């Protein structure tokens, strides 16, 4: 039988994202893979009002083979994976984003994101930082389908400690 510790150790929080101080230029992260489903498409276009024929008509005779999904859905799925990991409780605001579509994504494609931190700088107050990252989204064949650059306001260590108190 082991003796109990004199003072219980403080538990480590699981699932917290990185503070701006923990991120550095050149850091790279890969999301999990995610297959885009018909339900994803229907839910997204219904919620956003993107009821364009190319998205609502399975028989639409367009330039893209398969059930095309909006680029905004593709970005949203990768952003969601980052919210659950990289910026959980530390991401405070999206300040700017620019994106480029390179190839279509269709229902049944499996996508993943590669995130590279390209700039980290502190703000003038409140222990926060501005973190800029470039994200490359690829499909199951390793083809680049979308890239985007995003600038976020990210919490610092002191701010997280205040949230936990």
Helices and strands as residue ranges (DSSP letters): G 20-22, E 28-30, E 34-35, H 38-48, H 53-56, H 71-83, E 91-101, E 110-122, E 128-138, E 144-155, H 157-164
